Amino acid sequence: MNYIATQSSRILPSSRRGRAVVFIVPPGTVPASLKQAAEDAFPWAMVEEVGHVDEAVRIFSNTVSLLLVHPDFVADAERAASDLYRYHPMAMTAVLDYGNPADGEAAVRLLGSSLVRSVLPLHVSQEVSLSILGLLLQGVEYFPRALLGAALSKPPEAVPDPQPLDTPAIPAHLRILTKREMQVLELVQRGLQNKSIANDLNLSGHTVKIHLHNIIGKLGARNRTEAAAIYRNVGTLRELH
């Protein structure tokens, strides 16, 4: 069995619900053959493509497991980090490396990023790209040795004074939820029952019930359906700030 097949079977979710890999790239910058190969290698995953970061700040039909960002869009992704997290609390974010020197420099600068944690090289063979993609889908952070070496040898830059971010704060009634509670609520709004949520997050059914109790209480909701509706309506909150 080859590496890709092995990784695909190893990371197949316990539930039959689909997952999504979302490319945030200018049109035509990711080969269609790679996207098709990714769906073939990981049959449980749906590959989506959007043309800008703002188009990723929404709920997709499948739970997003991975956000792959074009180097030109990294700054926008950093600014929209809180929104991306609210919509996709289970997703890892990686920057695409096309082999251009500028892309490599951008990747090096991301070593301290709180959003982008990995790099997916596209200038290598398709088999290698898919192998690394399999690691990312398991939650394994990947950074090419060449870029890591360049980052370690680069002299430290002066840290500028922090500037206020021009992004809205997370609304108070969502900010009080923990990361795990956000993950549970994201699955609830997709219609999953407690048993499926427990399998998806490797939790016990009792723990899921406790999280749901806390979520409903914190949001002031009457039941799980109302809590899910609050989560789905989070997009309108961005327009009010």
C-alpha positions as CSV (number, residue, x, y, z in Angstrom):
1,M,0.0,0.0,0.0
2,N,1.4,3.4,-0.9
3,Y,1.9,6.3,1.4
4,I,-1.2,8.2,0.3
5,A,-3.5,5.3,0.6
6,T,-2.1,4.5,4.0
7,Q,-2.6,8.1,5.2
8,S,-6.1,8.2,3.7
9,S,-7.3,5.1,5.6
10,R,-5.6,6.3,8.8
11,I,-7.3,9.7,8.9
12,L,-10.7,8.6,7.7
13,P,-13.2,10.1,10.2
14,S,-15.3,7.7,12.3
15,S,-18.4,9.4,11.0
16,R,-19.4,9.3,7.3
17,R,-19.8,13.1,7.2
18,G,-17.7,14.9,4.7
19,R,-14.8,17.3,5.4
20,A,-13.6,20.2,3.3
21,V,-10.2,21.5,2.2
22,V,-10.5,25.1,1.1
23,F,-8.0,26.8,-1.2
24,I,-7.9,30.6,-0.8
25,V,-6.2,31.5,-4.1
26,P,-6.4,33.7,-7.2
27,P,-8.2,31.8,-9.9
28,G,-6.0,29.4,-11.9
29,T,-3.1,29.3,-9.4
30,V,-3.7,25.7,-8.3
31,P,-3.6,23.0,-10.9
32,A,-7.0,21.3,-11.3
33,S,-5.1,18.0,-11.5
34,L,-3.9,18.5,-7.9
35,K,-7.3,19.2,-6.6
36,Q,-8.7,16.1,-8.3
37,A,-5.8,14.0,-7.0
38,A,-6.5,15.3,-3.5
39,E,-10.2,14.2,-3.7
40,D,-9.1,10.8,-5.1
41,A,-6.5,10.3,-2.4
42,F,-8.8,11.4,0.4
43,P,-12.3,10.3,-0.7
44,W,-13.9,11.7,2.4
45,A,-12.7,15.3,1.7
46,M,-14.3,17.8,-0.6
47,V,-11.9,20.3,-2.2
48,E,-13.3,23.9,-2.4
49,E,-11.7,27.0,-3.9
50,V,-12.5,30.6,-3.2
51,G,-10.9,33.7,-4.8
52,H,-10.4,35.8,-1.6
53,V,-10.2,35.5,2.1
54,D,-13.6,37.2,2.6
55,E,-15.2,34.4,0.6
56,A,-13.9,31.9,3.1
57,V,-15.5,33.7,6.0
58,R,-18.7,31.6,5.8
59,I,-20.2,28.2,6.6
60,F,-19.4,25.6,4.0
61,S,-21.5,22.5,3.3
62,N,-18.8,20.3,4.9
63,T,-16.8,21.0,8.1
64,V,-13.5,22.7,7.0
65,S,-10.4,20.7,8.1
66,L,-7.8,22.7,6.3
67,L,-7.4,26.3,4.9
68,L,-4.7,26.6,2.2
69,V,-3.8,30.3,1.7
70,H,-2.0,31.8,-1.3
71,P,1.1,33.9,-0.2
72,D,-0.5,37.1,-1.6
73,F,-3.5,36.6,0.7
74,V,-1.6,35.9,4.0
75,A,-1.9,39.4,5.3
76,D,-5.6,39.5,4.7
77,A,-6.0,36.1,6.4
78,E,-4.1,37.4,9.4
79,R,-6.4,40.4,9.6
80,A,-9.4,38.1,9.3
81,A,-8.1,35.5,11.7
82,S,-10.8,35.9,14.4
83,D,-13.5,35.5,11.8
84,L,-11.9,32.5,10.2
85,Y,-11.6,30.9,13.6
86,R,-15.2,31.5,14.4
87,Y,-16.4,29.9,11.2
88,H,-13.8,27.1,11.1
89,P,-12.7,26.2,14.6
90,M,-11.5,22.8,13.6
91,A,-9.3,23.9,10.6
92,M,-5.6,24.2,10.4
93,T,-4.3,27.0,8.2
94,A,-1.3,26.6,5.9
95,V,0.4,28.8,3.3
96,L,1.1,27.6,-0.2
97,D,4.7,27.7,-1.4
98,Y,5.0,27.9,-5.2
99,G,8.9,27.8,-5.1
100,N,9.3,31.6,-5.7
101,P,11.9,33.3,-3.4
102,A,9.2,35.8,-2.3
103,D,6.9,32.9,-1.3
104,G,9.7,31.4,0.8
105,E,10.4,34.7,2.5
106,A,6.7,35.1,3.3
107,A,6.6,31.6,4.8
108,V,9.7,32.3,7.0
109,R,7.9,35.4,8.4
110,L,5.0,33.1,9.5
111,L,7.1,31.1,12.0
112,G,5.6,33.2,14.8
113,S,2.1,33.4,13.3
114,S,-0.9,32.5,15.5
115,L,-3.0,31.6,12.4
116,V,-0.7,30.0,9.8
117,R,1.0,27.0,11.3
118,S,2.3,25.0,8.2
119,V,3.5,25.2,4.6
120,L,2.3,23.2,1.6
121,P,4.9,23.2,-1.2
122,L,3.4,23.0,-4.7
123,H,6.7,23.2,-6.6
124,V,7.5,19.6,-5.8
125,S,6.1,16.5,-7.4
126,Q,2.3,16.0,-7.0
127,E,2.9,12.8,-5.0
128,V,5.0,14.7,-2.4
129,S,2.5,17.5,-2.2
130,L,-0.3,15.0,-1.5
131,S,1.9,13.2,1.1
132,I,2.4,16.5,2.9
133,L,-1.3,17.3,2.5
134,G,-2.1,14.0,4.3
135,L,0.1,15.1,7.2
136,L,-1.7,18.4,7.4
137,L,-5.1,16.7,7.4
138,Q,-3.9,14.8,10.5
139,G,-3.1,18.0,12.3
140,V,0.7,17.6,11.8
141,E,2.5,20.9,11.3
142,Y,5.0,20.9,8.4
143,F,7.7,23.4,7.6
144,P,10.3,22.7,4.9
145,R,13.8,22.3,6.2
146,A,15.2,24.8,3.8
147,L,12.8,27.5,4.9
148,L,13.3,26.7,8.5
149,G,17.1,26.9,8.1
150,A,16.7,30.3,6.4
151,A,14.5,31.5,9.3
152,L,17.0,30.4,11.9
153,S,19.9,32.1,10.1
154,K,18.1,35.4,9.6
155,P,19.0,38.1,12.1
156,P,16.1,39.2,14.3
157,E,14.2,42.2,13.1
158,A,13.2,45.1,15.3
159,V,9.7,44.6,16.7
160,P,7.5,47.6,15.9
161,D,5.2,49.1,18.5
162,P,1.9,47.3,18.4
163,Q,-0.8,49.0,16.4
164,P,-4.5,48.6,17.1
165,L,-6.1,46.1,14.7
166,D,-8.8,47.3,12.4
167,T,-10.9,44.1,13.0
168,P,-14.0,43.8,15.1
169,A,-13.7,42.2,18.5
170,I,-15.3,38.8,18.9
171,P,-18.9,39.4,20.2
172,A,-19.0,38.8,24.0
173,H,-21.5,36.0,23.8
174,L,-19.2,34.0,21.5
175,R,-15.9,35.1,23.2
176,I,-17.0,33.4,26.4
177,L,-17.0,30.0,24.6
178,T,-13.9,27.8,24.9
179,K,-12.3,26.4,21.8
180,R,-13.7,23.0,22.5
181,E,-17.2,24.4,23.0
182,M,-16.9,26.2,19.7
183,Q,-16.0,22.9,18.0
184,V,-19.0,21.2,19.6
185,L,-21.3,24.0,18.6
186,E,-20.0,24.0,15.0
187,L,-21.0,20.3,14.8
188,V,-24.3,20.8,16.5
189,Q,-25.3,23.5,13.9
190,R,-24.5,20.9,11.2
191,G,-27.2,18.6,12.7
192,L,-24.9,16.0,14.3
193,Q,-26.2,14.2,17.4
194,N,-24.2,13.7,20.6
195,K,-22.9,10.3,19.6
196,S,-21.5,11.5,16.3
197,I,-20.0,14.6,17.9
198,A,-18.3,12.4,20.5
199,N,-16.8,10.2,17.8
200,D,-15.7,13.2,15.7
201,L,-13.9,14.9,18.7
202,N,-12.8,11.7,20.5
203,L,-14.9,12.6,23.5
204,S,-17.3,10.6,25.7
205,G,-21.0,11.1,25.3
206,H,-21.1,12.4,28.8
207,T,-18.5,15.1,28.1
208,V,-20.4,16.2,25.0
209,K,-23.5,16.6,27.2
210,I,-21.6,18.8,29.6
211,H,-20.2,21.0,26.8
212,L,-23.7,21.4,25.4
213,H,-25.1,22.3,28.8
214,N,-22.3,25.0,29.2
215,I,-22.8,26.3,25.7
216,I,-26.6,26.7,26.1
217,G,-26.1,28.4,29.5
218,K,-23.4,30.8,28.3
219,L,-25.4,31.8,25.2
220,G,-28.6,32.2,27.1
221,A,-30.3,29.8,24.7
222,R,-33.2,27.6,25.6
223,N,-32.0,24.5,23.8
224,R,-29.3,23.2,21.3
225,T,-31.4,24.3,18.3
226,E,-31.4,27.9,19.5
227,A,-27.7,27.7,20.3
228,A,-27.0,26.5,16.8
229,A,-29.1,29.3,15.3
230,I,-26.9,31.8,17.2
231,Y,-23.8,30.3,15.7
232,R,-25.2,30.3,12.2
233,N,-26.1,34.0,12.6
234,V,-22.6,35.0,13.5
235,G,-22.1,36.4,10.0
236,T,-24.6,39.2,10.7
237,L,-22.7,40.2,13.8
238,R,-19.7,41.2,11.6
239,E,-21.9,43.7,9.8
240,L,-23.0,45.3,13.1
241,H,-19.5,46.1,14.3
